[in-house]
Amino acid sequence: MEDTNLIPVTFDVGKTISSVVNGPHRNAVVFGCTICALAVIAGYCYLTAEGHQVVLPLKISHIQVGDGLEEPMR
């Protein structure tokens, strides 16, 4: 018979980040995150250059990027 009771799991974000940064794969993680961030920036720049409007949600506010041909938001 199998035990079907739930086991509580705790997840500490700080401890996880610390173990990744201080672990043996630190350089690969930093390089991967840097490449990902640069790809996101390049994607936003490309979409804006093609005339698309890009909205970046940042917690409470939004940053809206356009090609400058439209009226500014008031």
TABELFEN-V607559 format. One line per field, one symbol per residue. ss: DSSP state (H for helix, E for strand, C for the rest). psi: psi as a letter, one per 30 degrees, with the letter a starting at -180 (. if undefined). burial: b if it has 24 or more other C-alpha atoms within 12 Angstrom, else e. A space follows every 10 residues. Layout:
ss = ???
psi = ???
burial = ???
This chain:
ss = CCCCCCCCCC CCHHHHHHHH HCCCCHHHHH HHHHHHHHHH HHHHHHHHHC CCCEEEEECC EEEEECCCCC CCCC
psi = kkjgkkkkkk jjeeeeeeee egafgeeeee eeeeeeeeee eeeeeeeeff glkkkjkjce lkkkkaggfl klk.
burial = eeeeeeeeee eeeeeeeeee eeeeeeeeee eeeeeeeeee eeebeeeeee eeeeeeeeee eeeebeeeee eeee
